[in-house]
Amino acid sequence: MARTETQTKSAKTRFRNPMTPIERSHQLPILGDIYTKQEVDELIAEAVAEAQRIDELSMAQHNRNATIISMILGLTCLALFLDGTLRLLGIIPPFLDIDISIVDKIADKVENEVLPLINKIPRI
């Protein structure tokens, strides 16, 4: 007997052999052998269960990938912020001779503008 597509078995759906006699009262000569409501309900339940399983797996994979990408972006932003802050304070040397250090400017302003004003205040 030659194997047909309806005789193969799959892990996802089970096909029945059309050659095996099944006692049914609803076999129509025009349509041939048709599925019962119970068989259709079982096939639908299996398909829904498999769809839910696939959905759960794909959501778990998406969440894992999104977490990894967020961690990489967050650490990169934190590293760049820290680098800029340390360059601003003069702890790290300038990059490409672009000096953004504000410590010297603040020291000059304090010496030239703030200290003379403080010295003008009478002491008690």
N, CA, C and O atoms as a GROMACS GRO file, in nm:
protein
  496
    1MET      N    1   0.085  -0.117   0.000
    1MET     CA    2   0.000   0.000   0.000
    1MET      C    3   0.089   0.123   0.000
    1MET      O    4   0.181   0.133   0.081
    2ALA      N    5   0.063   0.214  -0.089
    2ALA     CA    6   0.143   0.336  -0.102
    2ALA      C    7   0.105   0.434   0.008
    2ALA      O    8  -0.012   0.444   0.047
    3ARG      N    9   0.206   0.506   0.058
    3ARG     CA   10   0.180   0.605   0.163
    3ARG      C   11   0.130   0.733   0.098
    3ARG      O   12   0.184   0.780  -0.002
    4THR      N   13   0.026   0.787   0.157
    4THR     CA   14  -0.028   0.914   0.109
    4THR      C   15  -0.003   1.021   0.213
    4THR      O   16   0.044   0.992   0.323
    5GLU      N   17  -0.036   1.142   0.180
    5GLU     CA   18  -0.013   1.253   0.272
    5GLU      C   19  -0.098   1.239   0.397
    5GLU      O   20  -0.057   1.282   0.505
    6THR      N   21  -0.215   1.180   0.385
    6THR     CA   22  -0.303   1.167   0.501
    6THR      C   23  -0.259   1.053   0.592
    6THR      O   24  -0.308   1.043   0.704
    7GLN      N   25  -0.168   0.966   0.546
    7GLN     CA   26  -0.126   0.855   0.629
    7GLN      C   27  -0.004   0.890   0.714
    7GLN      O   28   0.029   0.816   0.807
    8THR      N   29   0.063   0.998   0.684
    8THR     CA   30   0.183   1.033   0.760
    8THR      C   31   0.143   1.087   0.896
    8THR      O   32   0.038   1.148   0.913
    9LYS      N   33   0.231   1.064   0.994
    9LYS     CA   34   0.205   1.114   1.129
    9LYS      C   35   0.303   1.225   1.158
    9LYS      O   36   0.420   1.218   1.120
   10SER      N   37   0.256   1.325   1.226
   10SER     CA   38   0.339   1.439   1.263
   10SER      C   39   0.326   1.460   1.413
   10SER      O   40   0.227   1.418   1.474
   11ALA      N   41   0.425   1.525   1.472
   11ALA     CA   42   0.418   1.555   1.615
   11ALA      C   43   0.314   1.664   1.641
   11ALA      O   44   0.261   1.674   1.751
   12LYS      N   45   0.287   1.743   1.540
   12LYS     CA   46   0.194   1.854   1.559
   12LYS      C   47   0.048   1.810   1.540
   12LYS      O   48  -0.037   1.838   1.625
   13THR      N   49   0.021   1.741   1.432
   13THR     CA   50  -0.116   1.696   1.406
   13THR      C   51  -0.112   1.549   1.369
   13THR      O   52  -0.014   1.499   1.313
   14ARG      N   53  -0.219   1.481   1.401
   14ARG     CA   54  -0.228   1.339   1.367
   14ARG      C   55  -0.335   1.323   1.259
   14ARG      O   56  -0.448   1.368   1.275
   15PHE      N   57  -0.295   1.259   1.150
   15PHE     CA   58  -0.389   1.231   1.044
   15PHE      C   59  -0.433   1.084   1.056
   15PHE      O   60  -0.355   0.999   1.098
   16ARG      N   61  -0.552   1.058   1.022
   16ARG     CA   62  -0.598   0.920   1.026
   16ARG      C   63  -0.589   0.859   0.887
   16ARG      O   64  -0.593   0.930   0.786
   17ASN      N   65  -0.578   0.733   0.882
   17ASN     CA   66  -0.566   0.660   0.757
   17ASN      C   67  -0.704   0.650   0.694
   17ASN      O   68  -0.795   0.593   0.755
   18PRO      N   69  -0.722   0.703   0.574
   18PRO     CA   70  -0.855   0.696   0.513
   18PRO      C   71  -0.893   0.555   0.469
   18PRO      O   72  -1.009   0.529   0.436
   19MET      N   73  -0.797   0.463   0.470
   19MET     CA   74  -0.826   0.327   0.427
   19MET      C   75  -0.890   0.244   0.538
   19MET      O   76  -0.955   0.143   0.511
   20THR      N   77  -0.871   0.284   0.664
   20THR     CA   78  -0.928   0.207   0.774
   20THR      C   79  -1.077   0.236   0.785
   20THR      O   80  -1.120   0.351   0.778
   21PRO      N   81  -1.156   0.131   0.802
   21PRO     CA   82  -1.302   0.153   0.810
   21PRO      C   83  -1.340   0.216   0.944
   21PRO      O   84  -1.299   0.168   1.050
   22ILE      N   85  -1.416   0.322   0.938
   22ILE     CA   86  -1.466   0.390   1.057
   22ILE      C   87  -1.617   0.394   1.044
   22ILE      O   88  -1.672   0.438   0.943
   23GLU      N   89  -1.681   0.348   1.148
   23GLU     CA   90  -1.827   0.348   1.143
   23GLU      C   91  -1.877   0.488   1.175
   23GLU      O   92  -1.861   0.538   1.286
   24ARG      N   93  -1.938   0.548   1.076
   24ARG     CA   94  -1.996   0.680   1.092
   24ARG      C   95  -2.130   0.682   1.019
   24ARG      O   96  -2.152   0.614   0.918
   25SER      N   97  -2.216   0.761   1.075
   25SER     CA   98  -2.347   0.771   1.010
   25SER      C   99  -2.353   0.890   0.917
   25SER      O  100  -2.455   0.911   0.852
   26HIS      N  101  -2.246   0.968   0.909
   26HIS     CA  102  -2.251   1.089   0.829
   26HIS      C  103  -2.156   1.085   0.709
   26HIS      O  104  -2.113   1.190   0.664
   27GLN      N  105  -2.123   0.971   0.659
   27GLN     CA  106  -2.038   0.965   0.541
   27GLN      C  107  -2.122   0.997   0.419
   27GLN      O  108  -2.218   0.927   0.385
   28LEU      N  109  -2.083   1.104   0.354
   28LEU     CA  110  -2.156   1.147   0.236
   28LEU      C  111  -2.080   1.101   0.112
   28LEU      O  112  -1.958   1.114   0.107
   29PRO      N  113  -2.149   1.048   0.013
   29PRO     CA  114  -2.078   0.998  -0.105
   29PRO      C  115  -2.007   1.109  -0.183
   29PRO      O  116  -1.907   1.084  -0.249
   30ILE      N  117  -2.059   1.230  -0.177
   30ILE     CA  118  -1.998   1.339  -0.254
   30ILE      C  119  -1.870   1.386  -0.184
   30ILE      O  120  -1.767   1.405  -0.248
   31LEU      N  121  -1.877   1.406  -0.050
   31LEU     CA  122  -1.764   1.460   0.025
   31LEU      C  123  -1.665   1.352   0.068
   31LEU      O  124  -1.548   1.382   0.089
   32GLY      N  125  -1.710   1.232   0.081
   32GLY     CA  126  -1.622   1.126   0.128
   32GLY      C  127  -1.614   1.129   0.280
   32GLY      O  128  -1.708   1.169   0.348
   33ASP      N  129  -1.501   1.087   0.330
   33ASP     CA  130  -1.481   1.078   0.473
   33ASP      C  131  -1.452   1.218   0.530
   33ASP      O  132  -1.360   1.285   0.484
   34ILE      N  133  -1.529   1.261   0.629
   34ILE     CA  134  -1.510   1.393   0.688
   34ILE      C  135  -1.484   1.379   0.837
   34ILE      O  136  -1.514   1.275   0.896
   35TYR      N  137  -1.427   1.484   0.897
   35TYR     CA  138  -1.397   1.483   1.039
   35TYR      C  139  -1.522   1.506   1.121
   35TYR      O  140  -1.614   1.576   1.078
   36THR      N  141  -1.525   1.446   1.238
   36THR     CA  142  -1.636   1.470   1.330
   36THR      C  143  -1.608   1.598   1.408
   36THR      O  144  -1.496   1.650   1.405
   37LYS      N  145  -1.709   1.647   1.477
   37LYS     CA  146  -1.693   1.769   1.557
   37LYS      C  147  -1.589   1.747   1.667
   37LYS      O  148  -1.510   1.836   1.695
   38GLN      N  149  -1.589   1.631   1.727
   38GLN     CA  150  -1.493   1.602   1.834
   38GLN      C  151  -1.350   1.602   1.778
   38GLN      O  152  -1.259   1.654   1.842
   39GLU      N  153  -1.329   1.544   1.661
   39GLU     CA  154  -1.196   1.544   1.600
   39GLU      C  155  -1.151   1.685   1.564
   39GLU      O  156  -1.035   1.720   1.583
   40VAL      N  157  -1.243   1.765   1.512
   40VAL     CA  158  -1.209   1.904   1.479
   40VAL      C  159  -1.175   1.982   1.606
   40VAL      O  160  -1.080   2.060   1.607
   41ASP      N  161  -1.252   1.960   1.712
   41ASP     CA  162  -1.224   2.029   1.838
   41ASP      C  163  -1.087   1.989   1.893
   41ASP      O  164  -1.014   2.073   1.946
   42GLU      N  165  -1.051   1.860   1.881
   42GLU     CA  166  -0.920   1.815   1.926
   42GLU      C  167  -0.809   1.878   1.843
   42GLU      O  168  -0.707   1.922   1.898
   43LEU      N  169  -0.827   1.884   1.711
   43LEU     CA  170  -0.726   1.947   1.626
   43LEU      C  171  -0.711   2.095   1.657
   43LEU      O  172  -0.599   2.147   1.660
   44ILE      N  173  -0.821   2.163   1.682
   44ILE     CA  174  -0.816   2.306   1.715
   44ILE      C  175  -0.748   2.325   1.851
   44ILE      O  176  -0.668   2.417   1.867
   45ALA      N  177  -0.780   2.239   1.948
   45ALA     CA  178  -0.718   2.250   2.080
   45ALA      C  179  -0.567   2.229   2.070
   45ALA      O  180  -0.490   2.300   2.135
   46GLU      N  181  -0.524   2.132   1.990
   46GLU     CA  182  -0.380   2.108   1.971
   46GLU      C  183  -0.314   2.228   1.904
   46GLU      O  184  -0.204   2.268   1.943
   47ALA      N  185  -0.381   2.285   1.804
   47ALA     CA  186  -0.324   2.401   1.734
   47ALA      C  187  -0.314   2.522   1.826
   47ALA      O  188  -0.215   2.594   1.823
   48VAL      N  189  -0.415   2.544   1.909
   48VAL     CA  190  -0.413   2.656   2.003
   48VAL      C  191  -0.304   2.635   2.108
   48VAL      O  192  -0.233   2.730   2.142
   49ALA      N  193  -0.290   2.513   2.157
   49ALA     CA  194  -0.185   2.485   2.256
   49ALA      C  195  -0.047   2.506   2.196
   49ALA      O  196   0.041   2.562   2.262
   50GLU      N  197  -0.027   2.463   2.074
   50GLU     CA  198   0.102   2.483   2.009
   50GLU      C  199   0.128   2.632   1.982
   50GLU      O  200   0.240   2.679   1.998
   51ALA      N  201   0.024   2.705   1.943
   51ALA     CA  202   0.040   2.849   1.920
   51ALA      C  203   0.077   2.921   2.050
   51ALA      O  204   0.160   3.011   2.049
   52GLN      N  205   0.016   2.881   2.160
   52GLN     CA  206   0.049   2.942   2.289
   52GLN      C  207   0.193   2.910   2.329
   52GLN      O  208   0.264   2.995   2.382
   53ARG      N  209   0.235   2.786   2.304
   53ARG     CA  210   0.372   2.746   2.337
   53ARG      C  211   0.471   2.827   2.253
   53ARG      O  212   0.572   2.875   2.306
   54ILE      N  213   0.444   2.841   2.125
   54ILE     CA  214   0.532   2.918   2.036
   54ILE      C  215   0.534   3.065   2.080
   54ILE      O  216   0.640   3.128   2.079
   55ASP      N  217   0.418   3.119   2.118
   55ASP     CA  218   0.409   3.257   2.164
   55ASP      C  219   0.490   3.278   2.290
   55ASP      O  220   0.561   3.378   2.302
   56GLU      N  221   0.482   3.185   2.385
   56GLU     CA  222   0.558   3.197   2.509
   56GLU      C  223   0.708   3.191   2.482
   56GLU      O  224   0.784   3.268   2.540
   57LEU      N  225   0.749   3.101   2.394
   57LEU     CA  226   0.891   3.091   2.360
   57LEU      C  227   0.942   3.216   2.290
   57LEU      O  228   1.051   3.264   2.320
   58SER      N  229   0.863   3.269   2.196
   58SER     CA  230   0.908   3.388   2.125
   58SER      C  231   0.910   3.510   2.216
   58SER      O  232   0.997   3.595   2.202
   59MET      N  233   0.816   3.520   2.309
   59MET     CA  234   0.818   3.632   2.404
   59MET      C  235   0.936   3.622   2.499
   59MET      O  236   0.997   3.723   2.533
   60ALA      N  237   0.970   3.500   2.542
   60ALA     CA  238   1.087   3.481   2.629
   60ALA      C  239   1.214   3.521   2.556
   60ALA      O  240   1.302   3.586   2.614
   61GLN      N  241   1.226   3.482   2.430
   61GLN     CA  242   1.343   3.519   2.351
   61GLN      C  243   1.349   3.671   2.330
   61GLN      O  244   1.456   3.731   2.340
   62HIS      N  245   1.235   3.732   2.302
   62HIS     CA  246   1.230   3.877   2.284
   62HIS      C  247   1.271   3.949   2.411
   62HIS      O  248   1.350   4.043   2.406
   63ASN      N  249   1.220   3.906   2.525
   63ASN     CA  250   1.254   3.970   2.652
   63ASN      C  251   1.402   3.957   2.683
   63ASN      O  252   1.464   4.051   2.732
   64ARG      N  253   1.460   3.840   2.655
   64ARG     CA  254   1.602   3.820   2.678
   64ARG      C  255   1.685   3.911   2.589
   64ARG      O  256   1.779   3.976   2.636
   65ASN      N  257   1.651   3.917   2.461
   65ASN     CA  258   1.725   4.003   2.367
   65ASN      C  259   1.710   4.151   2.404
   65ASN      O  260   1.807   4.226   2.399
   66ALA      N  261   1.589   4.192   2.440
   66ALA     CA  262   1.566   4.332   2.478
   66ALA      C  263   1.642   4.368   2.605
   66ALA      O  264   1.693   4.479   2.617
   67THR      N  265   1.652   4.275   2.698
   67THR     CA  266   1.727   4.300   2.821
   67THR      C  267   1.875   4.318   2.791
   67THR      O  268   1.940   4.408   2.845
   68ILE      N  269   1.929   4.233   2.706
   68ILE     CA  270   2.072   4.243   2.672
   68ILE      C  271   2.100   4.375   2.600
   68ILE      O  272   2.198   4.442   2.631
   69ILE      N  273   2.015   4.413   2.506
   69ILE     CA  274   2.034   4.538   2.433
   69ILE      C  275   2.023   4.657   2.528
   69ILE      O  276   2.101   4.752   2.518
   70SER      N  277   1.927   4.655   2.619
   70SER     CA  278   1.911   4.764   2.715
   70SER      C  279   2.032   4.774   2.808
   70SER      O  280   2.076   4.885   2.840
   71MET      N  281   2.086   4.661   2.849
   71MET     CA  282   2.205   4.663   2.935
   71MET      C  283   2.324   4.724   2.861
   71MET      O  284   2.397   4.805   2.917
   72ILE      N  285   2.342   4.687   2.736
   72ILE     CA  286   2.454   4.741   2.658
   72ILE      C  287   2.438   4.891   2.640
   72ILE      O  288   2.534   4.966   2.661
   73LEU      N  289   2.319   4.936   2.602
   73LEU     CA  290   2.297   5.079   2.583
   73LEU      C  291   2.312   5.157   2.714
   73LEU      O  292   2.370   5.265   2.715
   74GLY      N  293   2.260   5.103   2.822
   74GLY     CA  294   2.270   5.169   2.951
   74GLY      C  295   2.413   5.182   2.999
   74GLY      O  296   2.454   5.289   3.046
   75LEU      N  297   2.490   5.075   2.988
   75LEU     CA  298   2.630   5.082   3.030
   75LEU      C  299   2.711   5.176   2.942
   75LEU      O  300   2.801   5.245   2.990
   76THR      N  301   2.680   5.179   2.811
   76THR     CA  302   2.750   5.271   2.722
   76THR      C  303   2.720   5.416   2.760
   76THR      O  304   2.812   5.497   2.768
   77CYS      N  305   2.594   5.448   2.782
   77CYS     CA  306   2.557   5.585   2.823
   77CYS      C  307   2.621   5.622   2.956
   77CYS      O  308   2.669   5.734   2.972
   78LEU      N  309   2.621   5.530   3.051
   78LEU     CA  310   2.682   5.557   3.181
   78LEU      C  311   2.832   5.580   3.167
   78LEU      O  312   2.887   5.671   3.230
   79ALA      N  313   2.899   5.500   3.084
   79ALA     CA  314   3.044   5.516   3.064
   79ALA      C  315   3.075   5.650   2.998
   79ALA      O  316   3.169   5.718   3.037
   80LEU      N  317   2.996   5.689   2.897
   80LEU     CA  318   3.019   5.817   2.831
   80LEU      C  319   2.991   5.935   2.924
   80LEU      O  320   3.062   6.035   2.921
   81PHE      N  321   2.888   5.924   3.006
   81PHE     CA  322   2.858   6.030   3.103
   81PHE      C  323   2.972   6.044   3.204
   81PHE      O  324   3.014   6.155   3.235
   82LEU      N  325   3.019   5.931   3.255
   82LEU     CA  326   3.129   5.935   3.351
   82LEU      C  327   3.256   5.992   3.287
   82LEU      O  328   3.328   6.069   3.350
   83ASP      N  329   3.284   5.953   3.163
   83ASP     CA  330   3.400   6.006   3.092
   83ASP      C  331   3.390   6.157   3.077
   83ASP      O  332   3.488   6.228   3.103
   84GLY      N  333   3.275   6.207   3.037
   84GLY     CA  334   3.256   6.352   3.022
   84GLY      C  335   3.268   6.424   3.154
   84GLY      O  336   3.327   6.532   3.160
   85THR      N  337   3.214   6.367   3.260
   85THR     CA  338   3.222   6.431   3.392
   85THR      C  339   3.368   6.439   3.439
   85THR      O  340   3.411   6.542   3.491
   86LEU      N  341   3.442   6.330   3.422
   86LEU     CA  342   3.582   6.329   3.464
   86LEU      C  343   3.667   6.423   3.379
   86LEU      O  344   3.762   6.483   3.430
   87ARG      N  345   3.636   6.436   3.251
   87ARG     CA  346   3.708   6.532   3.166
   87ARG      C  347   3.673   6.676   3.206
   87ARG      O  348   3.758   6.764   3.203
   88LEU      N  349   3.548   6.698   3.242
   88LEU     CA  350   3.505   6.832   3.284
   88LEU      C  351   3.576   6.876   3.412
   88LEU      O  352   3.609   6.993   3.428
   89LEU      N  353   3.599   6.781   3.501
   89LEU     CA  354   3.668   6.812   3.626
   89LEU      C  355   3.819   6.812   3.611
   89LEU      O  356   3.891   6.849   3.704
   90GLY      N  357   3.869   6.772   3.496
   90GLY     CA  358   4.013   6.773   3.471
   90GLY      C  359   4.085   6.651   3.522
   90GLY      O  360   4.208   6.651   3.525
   91ILE      N  361   4.016   6.549   3.561
   91ILE     CA  362   4.080   6.426   3.611
   91ILE      C  363   4.137   6.345   3.496
   91ILE      O  364   4.244   6.286   3.509
   92ILE      N  365   4.066   6.342   3.383
   92ILE     CA  366   4.113   6.273   3.263
   92ILE      C  367   4.164   6.379   3.166
   92ILE      O  368   4.100   6.484   3.152
   93PRO      N  369   4.277   6.355   3.099
   93PRO     CA  370   4.328   6.456   3.006
   93PRO      C  371   4.235   6.479   2.887
   93PRO      O  372   4.152   6.393   2.857
   94PRO      N  373   4.248   6.594   2.820
   94PRO     CA  374   4.158   6.628   2.708
   94PRO      C  375   4.169   6.527   2.593
   94PRO      O  376   4.272   6.463   2.574
   95PHE      N  377   4.062   6.514   2.520
   95PHE     CA  378   4.055   6.424   2.405
   95PHE      C  379   4.066   6.509   2.279
   95PHE      O  380   3.989   6.604   2.262
   96LEU      N  381   4.158   6.476   2.191
   96LEU     CA  382   4.184   6.549   2.066
   96LEU      C  383   4.210   6.698   2.091
   96LEU      O  384   4.167   6.784   2.014
   97ASP      N  385   4.280   6.726   2.200
   97ASP     CA  386   4.315   6.863   2.238
   97ASP      C  387   4.193   6.954   2.255
   97ASP      O  388   4.203   7.075   2.237
   98ILE      N  389   4.080   6.896   2.289
   98ILE     CA  390   3.961   6.976   2.320
   98ILE      C  391   3.949   6.978   2.472
   98ILE      O  392   3.906   6.881   2.534
   99ASP      N  393   3.987   7.090   2.530
   99ASP     CA  394   3.989   7.102   2.675
   99ASP      C  395   3.857   7.159   2.723
   99ASP      O  396   3.823   7.274   2.692
  100ILE      N  397   3.784   7.080   2.798
  100ILE     CA  398   3.656   7.128   2.853
  100ILE      C  399   3.664   7.144   3.004
  100ILE      O  400   3.562   7.167   3.070
  101SER      N  401   3.783   7.130   3.058
  101SER     CA  402   3.800   7.138   3.203
  101SER      C  403   3.756   7.275   3.253
  101SER      O  404   3.794   7.377   3.196
  102ILE      N  405   3.676   7.277   3.359
  102ILE     CA  406   3.625   7.403   3.415
  102ILE      C  407   3.691   7.438   3.546
  102ILE      O  408   3.664   7.544   3.603
  103VAL      N  409   3.778   7.352   3.594
  103VAL     CA  410   3.839   7.375   3.725
  103VAL      C  411   3.927   7.500   3.722
  103VAL      O  412   3.919   7.583   3.812
  104ASP      N  413   4.011   7.515   3.618
  104ASP     CA  414   4.098   7.633   3.608
  104ASP      C  415   4.016   7.761   3.595
  104ASP      O  416   4.049   7.863   3.655
  105LYS      N  417   3.909   7.756   3.517
  105LYS     CA  418   3.825   7.875   3.499
  105LYS      C  419   3.758   7.915   3.630
  105LYS      O  420   3.747   8.033   3.662
  106ILE      N  421   3.714   7.815   3.705
  106ILE     CA  422   3.649   7.844   3.833
  106ILE      C  423   3.752   7.902   3.930
  106ILE      O  424   3.721   7.996   4.003
  107ALA      N  425   3.872   7.847   3.932
  107ALA     CA  426   3.977   7.897   4.023
  107ALA      C  427   4.012   8.042   3.989
  107ALA      O  428   4.028   8.125   4.079
  108ASP      N  429   4.024   8.075   3.859
  108ASP     CA  430   4.054   8.213   3.818
  108ASP      C  431   3.942   8.310   3.860
  108ASP      O  432   3.970   8.418   3.910
  109LYS      N  433   3.818   8.269   3.838
  109LYS     CA  434   3.705   8.356   3.874
  109LYS      C  435   3.700   8.378   4.024
  109LYS      O  436   3.673   8.489   4.070
  110VAL      N  437   3.727   8.274   4.102
  110VAL     CA  438   3.724   8.288   4.248
  110VAL      C  439   3.834   8.386   4.291
  110VAL      O  440   3.809   8.472   4.375
  111GLU      N  441   3.955   8.371   4.235
  111GLU     CA  442   4.065   8.460   4.274
  111GLU      C  443   4.041   8.604   4.231
  111GLU      O  444   4.069   8.697   4.307
  112ASN      N  445   3.988   8.624   4.110
  112ASN     CA  446   3.976   8.759   4.056
  112ASN      C  447   3.846   8.830   4.093
  112ASN      O  448   3.845   8.952   4.105
  113GLU      N  449   3.738   8.758   4.112
  113GLU     CA  450   3.609   8.823   4.134
  113GLU      C  451   3.552   8.800   4.274
  113GLU      O  452   3.500   8.894   4.334
  114VAL      N  453   3.561   8.681   4.325
  114VAL     CA  454   3.495   8.651   4.453
  114VAL      C  455   3.581   8.695   4.571
  114VAL      O  456   3.529   8.754   4.665
  115LEU      N  457   3.711   8.668   4.568
  115LEU     CA  458   3.797   8.704   4.681
  115LEU      C  459   3.802   8.855   4.704
  115LEU      O  460   3.799   8.898   4.820
  116PRO      N  461   3.810   8.940   4.598
  116PRO     CA  462   3.805   9.086   4.626
  116PRO      C  463   3.674   9.128   4.692
  116PRO      O  464   3.674   9.217   4.776
  117LEU      N  465   3.565   9.067   4.655
  117LEU     CA  466   3.435   9.102   4.718
  117LEU      C  467   3.433   9.057   4.862
  117LEU      O  468   3.378   9.126   4.947
  118ILE      N  469   3.491   8.944   4.891
  118ILE     CA  470   3.494   8.895   5.028
  118ILE      C  471   3.584   8.982   5.114
  118ILE      O  472   3.554   9.008   5.231
  119ASN      N  473   3.694   9.028   5.056
  119ASN     CA  474   3.786   9.114   5.130
  119ASN      C  475   3.726   9.251   5.161
  119ASN      O  476   3.767   9.316   5.257
  120LYS      N  477   3.629   9.297   5.082
  120LYS     CA  478   3.564   9.426   5.107
  120LYS      C  479   3.467   9.421   5.223
  120LYS      O  480   3.430   9.526   5.276
  121ILE      N  481   3.424   9.304   5.264
  121ILE     CA  482   3.327   9.290   5.373
  121ILE      C  483   3.401   9.321   5.503
  121ILE      O  484   3.506   9.262   5.530
  122PRO      N  485   3.346   9.415   5.584
  122PRO     CA  486   3.413   9.447   5.712
  122PRO      C  487   3.404   9.330   5.809
  122PRO      O  488   3.303   9.260   5.816
  123ARG      N  489   3.509   9.311   5.881
  123ARG     CA  490   3.514   9.202   5.978
  123ARG      C  491   3.465   9.251   6.114
  123ARG      O  492   3.492   9.364   6.153
  124ILE      N  493   3.396   9.170   6.181
  124ILE     CA  494   3.342   9.209   6.310
  124ILE      C  495   3.431   9.166   6.423
  124ILE      O  496   3.399   9.190   6.539
   0.00000   0.00000   0.00000
